[in-house]
């Protein structure tokens, strides 16, 4: 019974995140987030620092959902800045 409840909770979180992710894509929120961050600076270290601080604040609510939600939004920005994606993945997971 415990396994069933845990599986149901994880499935619900992933499905809700997928729906919210779809709304972010349709509303172009990810593009707006990337453009506003790149308008501040193009220095990859400062952007990684900003992302790290934002993740630390947001992780108080729940980390797994943020990893699923923000990774597809932030990876193109990290690619355009020339940040190694393994490094970026470690920053997100360890934060």
SULLIN-V130873 format. One line per field, one symbol per residue. burial: I if it has 24 or more other C-alpha atoms within 12 Angstrom, else O. A space follows every 10 residues. Layout:
# SULLIN-V130873
burial = ???
This chain:
# SULLIN-V130873
burial = OOOOOOOOOO OOOOOOOOOO IOOOOOOOOI OOOIOOIIOO OOOIOOIIOO IIOOIOOOOO OOOOIIIIII IIIIIOIIOO OOIOOOOIOO IIOOI
